[in-house]
Amino acid sequence: MFSKSIIILIAMITISVIRADEEMSDMSAEQTPHIMKGEESNEQMK
């Protein structure tokens, strides 16, 4: 049980870091909507 709570804590921290990182990249590309940017990166991956 104790290790499971640690995993959840790490996951929450990771998600918050990723969201903060996305907000920073959105500020550098304000003209591109967030959803559009995600679709464009998915097309480049294919």
Biopython code that builds the backbone (N, CA, C, O; Angstrom):
import numpy as np
from Bio.PDB.StructureBuilder import StructureBuilder

atoms = [
    (1, "MET", "N", (0.842, -1.209, 0.000)),
    (1, "MET", "CA", (0.000, 0.000, 0.000)),
    (1, "MET", "C", (0.874, 1.253, 0.000)),
    (1, "MET", "O", (0.590, 2.229, -0.696)),
    (2, "PHE", "N", (1.947, 1.203, 0.801)),
    (2, "PHE", "CA", (2.797, 2.398, 0.930)),
    (2, "PHE", "C", (3.461, 2.723, -0.407)),
    (2, "PHE", "O", (3.512, 3.884, -0.811)),
    (3, "SER", "N", (3.970, 1.699, -1.091)),
    (3, "SER", "CA", (4.653, 1.932, -2.366)),
    (3, "SER", "C", (3.659, 2.429, -3.424)),
    (3, "SER", "O", (4.029, 3.218, -4.294)),
    (4, "LYS", "N", (2.414, 1.978, -3.358)),
    (4, "LYS", "CA", (1.401, 2.418, -4.326)),
    (4, "LYS", "C", (1.136, 3.915, -4.178)),
    (4, "LYS", "O", (0.964, 4.618, -5.174)),
    (5, "SER", "N", (1.103, 4.402, -2.941)),
    (5, "SER", "CA", (0.862, 5.828, -2.721)),
    (5, "SER", "C", (2.034, 6.653, -3.247)),
    (5, "SER", "O", (1.834, 7.765, -3.736)),
    (6, "ILE", "N", (3.256, 6.122, -3.153)),
    (6, "ILE", "CA", (4.423, 6.824, -3.691)),
    (6, "ILE", "C", (4.314, 6.917, -5.206)),
    (6, "ILE", "O", (4.599, 7.964, -5.787)),
    (7, "ILE", "N", (3.904, 5.829, -5.850)),
    (7, "ILE", "CA", (3.760, 5.825, -7.314)),
    (7, "ILE", "C", (2.732, 6.870, -7.742)),
    (7, "ILE", "O", (2.951, 7.593, -8.713)),
    (8, "ILE", "N", (1.614, 6.953, -7.023)),
    (8, "ILE", "CA", (0.576, 7.946, -7.342)),
    (8, "ILE", "C", (1.138, 9.351, -7.170)),
    (8, "ILE", "O", (0.875, 10.229, -7.991)),
    (9, "LEU", "N", (1.912, 9.570, -6.105)),
    (9, "LEU", "CA", (2.504, 10.890, -5.845)),
    (9, "LEU", "C", (3.453, 11.275, -6.977)),
    (9, "LEU", "O", (3.411, 12.405, -7.463)),
    (10, "ILE", "N", (4.306, 10.346, -7.399)),
    (10, "ILE", "CA", (5.244, 10.622, -8.497)),
    (10, "ILE", "C", (4.480, 10.919, -9.779)),
    (10, "ILE", "O", (4.852, 11.829, -10.521)),
    (11, "ALA", "N", (3.411, 10.164, -10.054)),
    (11, "ALA", "CA", (2.611, 10.382, -11.263)),
    (11, "ALA", "C", (1.989, 11.775, -11.249)),
    (11, "ALA", "O", (1.982, 12.458, -12.273)),
    (12, "MET", "N", (1.468, 12.204, -10.102)),
    (12, "MET", "CA", (0.852, 13.528, -10.005)),
    (12, "MET", "C", (1.886, 14.627, -10.228)),
    (12, "MET", "O", (1.607, 15.617, -10.904)),
    (13, "ILE", "N", (3.084, 14.453, -9.660)),
    (13, "ILE", "CA", (4.155, 15.444, -9.856)),
    (13, "ILE", "C", (4.551, 15.486, -11.328)),
    (13, "ILE", "O", (4.726, 16.564, -11.896)),
    (14, "THR", "N", (4.692, 14.313, -11.945)),
    (14, "THR", "CA", (5.078, 14.256, -13.357)),
    (14, "THR", "C", (4.048, 14.958, -14.223)),
    (14, "THR", "O", (4.408, 15.723, -15.118)),
    (15, "ILE", "N", (2.750, 14.704, -13.963)),
    (15, "ILE", "CA", (1.682, 15.335, -14.756)),
    (15, "ILE", "C", (1.726, 16.850, -14.588)),
    (15, "ILE", "O", (1.586, 17.584, -15.566)),
    (16, "SER", "N", (1.918, 17.323, -13.360)),
    (16, "SER", "CA", (1.961, 18.769, -13.126)),
    (16, "SER", "C", (3.160, 19.397, -13.829)),
    (16, "SER", "O", (3.058, 20.511, -14.343)),
    (17, "VAL", "N", (4.289, 18.703, -13.860)),
    (17, "VAL", "CA", (5.482, 19.212, -14.557)),
    (17, "VAL", "C", (5.215, 19.273, -16.057)),
    (17, "VAL", "O", (5.568, 20.256, -16.708)),
    (18, "ILE", "N", (4.594, 18.233, -16.611)),
    (18, "ILE", "CA", (4.298, 18.200, -18.049)),
    (18, "ILE", "C", (3.341, 19.333, -18.412)),
    (18, "ILE", "O", (3.530, 20.000, -19.430)),
    (19, "ARG", "N", (2.310, 19.557, -17.585)),
    (19, "ARG", "CA", (1.350, 20.633, -17.861)),
    (19, "ARG", "C", (2.037, 21.993, -17.821)),
    (19, "ARG", "O", (1.772, 22.843, -18.672)),
    (20, "ALA", "N", (2.914, 22.210, -16.844)),
    (20, "ALA", "CA", (3.652, 23.474, -16.755)),
    (20, "ALA", "C", (4.539, 23.640, -17.989)),
    (20, "ALA", "O", (4.671, 24.745, -18.515)),
    (21, "ASP", "N", (5.144, 22.549, -18.450)),
    (21, "ASP", "CA", (6.013, 22.591, -19.625)),
    (21, "ASP", "C", (5.197, 22.938, -20.868)),
    (21, "ASP", "O", (5.649, 23.723, -21.702)),
    (22, "GLU", "N", (3.984, 22.355, -21.003)),
    (22, "GLU", "CA", (3.127, 22.655, -22.150)),
    (22, "GLU", "C", (2.695, 24.119, -22.138)),
    (22, "GLU", "O", (2.643, 24.757, -23.190)),
    (23, "GLU", "N", (2.384, 24.656, -20.956)),
    (23, "GLU", "CA", (1.988, 26.065, -20.854)),
    (23, "GLU", "C", (3.131, 26.968, -21.301)),
    (23, "GLU", "O", (2.892, 27.978, -21.963)),
    (24, "MET", "N", (4.355, 26.627, -20.956)),
    (24, "MET", "CA", (5.525, 27.411, -21.366)),
    (24, "MET", "C", (5.667, 27.387, -22.890)),
    (24, "MET", "O", (5.914, 28.426, -23.503)),
    (25, "SER", "N", (5.512, 26.210, -23.506)),
    (25, "SER", "CA", (5.645, 26.104, -24.962)),
    (25, "SER", "C", (4.472, 26.805, -25.661)),
    (25, "SER", "O", (4.636, 27.331, -26.762)),
    (26, "ASP", "N", (3.276, 26.816, -25.021)),
    (26, "ASP", "CA", (2.140, 27.548, -25.588)),
    (26, "ASP", "C", (2.421, 29.047, -25.621)),
    (26, "ASP", "O", (2.050, 29.730, -26.576)),
    (27, "MET", "N", (3.073, 29.554, -24.585)),
    (27, "MET", "CA", (3.389, 30.977, -24.537)),
    (27, "MET", "C", (4.362, 31.349, -25.655)),
    (27, "MET", "O", (4.283, 32.452, -26.196)),
    (28, "SER", "N", (5.274, 30.448, -26.007)),
    (28, "SER", "CA", (6.236, 30.726, -27.069)),
    (28, "SER", "C", (5.591, 30.599, -28.453)),
    (28, "SER", "O", (6.137, 31.103, -29.434)),
    (29, "ALA", "N", (4.437, 29.932, -28.542)),
    (29, "ALA", "CA", (3.712, 29.782, -29.818)),
    (29, "ALA", "C", (2.248, 30.137, -29.580)),
    (29, "ALA", "O", (1.368, 29.291, -29.737)),
    (30, "GLU", "N", (1.986, 31.392, -29.201)),
    (30, "GLU", "CA", (0.625, 31.792, -28.840)),
    (30, "GLU", "C", (-0.330, 31.713, -30.030)),
    (30, "GLU", "O", (-1.514, 31.430, -29.843)),
    (31, "GLN", "N", (0.152, 31.956, -31.241)),
    (31, "GLN", "CA", (-0.739, 32.000, -32.395)),
    (31, "GLN", "C", (-1.319, 30.614, -32.718)),
    (31, "GLN", "O", (-2.355, 30.518, -33.377)),
    (32, "THR", "N", (-0.657, 29.543, -32.259)),
    (32, "THR", "CA", (-1.131, 28.186, -32.545)),
    (32, "THR", "C", (-1.982, 27.671, -31.387)),
    (32, "THR", "O", (-1.477, 27.579, -30.268)),
    (33, "PRO", "N", (-3.267, 27.329, -31.613)),
    (33, "PRO", "CA", (-4.098, 26.766, -30.537)),
    (33, "PRO", "C", (-3.503, 25.460, -30.026)),
    (33, "PRO", "O", (-2.833, 24.737, -30.765)),
    (34, "HIS", "N", (-3.756, 25.167, -28.747)),
    (34, "HIS", "CA", (-3.151, 23.994, -28.109)),
    (34, "HIS", "C", (-3.573, 22.696, -28.817)),
    (34, "HIS", "O", (-2.735, 21.825, -29.054)),
    (35, "ILE", "N", (-4.856, 22.562, -29.154)),
    (35, "ILE", "CA", (-5.358, 21.333, -29.776)),
    (35, "ILE", "C", (-4.743, 21.161, -31.170)),
    (35, "ILE", "O", (-4.336, 20.060, -31.541)),
    (36, "MET", "N", (-4.678, 22.245, -31.932)),
    (36, "MET", "CA", (-4.092, 22.182, -33.272)),
    (36, "MET", "C", (-2.637, 21.741, -33.195)),
    (36, "MET", "O", (-2.193, 20.916, -33.994)),
    (37, "LYS", "N", (-1.895, 22.285, -32.241)),
    (37, "LYS", "CA", (-0.483, 21.952, -32.102)),
    (37, "LYS", "C", (-0.306, 20.455, -31.857)),
    (37, "LYS", "O", (0.615, 19.840, -32.394)),
    (38, "GLY", "N", (-1.194, 19.867, -31.041)),
    (38, "GLY", "CA", (-1.117, 18.440, -30.774)),
    (38, "GLY", "C", (-1.370, 17.611, -32.021)),
    (38, "GLY", "O", (-0.694, 16.608, -32.249)),
    (39, "GLU", "N", (-2.352, 18.030, -32.839)),
    (39, "GLU", "CA", (-2.666, 17.302, -34.068)),
    (39, "GLU", "C", (-1.505, 17.400, -35.056)),
    (39, "GLU", "O", (-1.174, 16.417, -35.718)),
    (40, "GLU", "N", (-0.880, 18.583, -35.162)),
    (40, "GLU", "CA", (0.236, 18.745, -36.089)),
    (40, "GLU", "C", (1.399, 17.839, -35.694)),
    (40, "GLU", "O", (2.007, 17.210, -36.560)),
    (41, "SER", "N", (1.719, 17.760, -34.394)),
    (41, "SER", "CA", (2.836, 16.924, -33.957)),
    (41, "SER", "C", (2.518, 15.449, -34.216)),
    (41, "SER", "O", (3.425, 14.678, -34.529)),
    (42, "ASN", "N", (1.243, 15.038, -34.091)),
    (42, "ASN", "CA", (0.869, 13.655, -34.374)),
    (42, "ASN", "C", (1.055, 13.331, -35.852)),
    (42, "ASN", "O", (1.496, 12.232, -36.190)),
    (43, "GLU", "N", (0.724, 14.277, -36.742)),
    (43, "GLU", "CA", (0.894, 14.040, -38.175)),
    (43, "GLU", "C", (2.372, 13.929, -38.533)),
    (43, "GLU", "O", (2.742, 13.118, -39.382)),
    (44, "GLN", "N", (3.219, 14.732, -37.896)),
    (44, "GLN", "CA", (4.656, 14.667, -38.171)),
    (44, "GLN", "C", (5.228, 13.322, -37.731)),
    (44, "GLN", "O", (6.172, 12.831, -38.351)),
    (45, "MET", "N", (4.683, 12.716, -36.685)),
    (45, "MET", "CA", (5.172, 11.437, -36.181)),
    (45, "MET", "C", (4.895, 10.307, -37.186)),
    (45, "MET", "O", (5.687, 9.370, -37.286)),
    (46, "LYS", "N", (3.791, 10.385, -37.923)),
    (46, "LYS", "CA", (3.402, 9.304, -38.838)),
    (46, "LYS", "C", (4.358, 9.214, -40.032)),
    (46, "LYS", "O", (4.182, 8.361, -40.901)),
]
sb = StructureBuilder()
sb.init_structure("model")
sb.init_model(0)
sb.init_chain("A")
sb.init_seg("    ")
for serial, (resi, resn, name, xyz) in enumerate(atoms, 1):
    if name == "N":
        sb.init_residue(resn, " ", resi, " ")
    sb.init_atom(name, np.array(xyz, "f"), 0.0, 1.0, " ", f" {name:<3s}", serial, name[0])
structure = sb.get_structure()
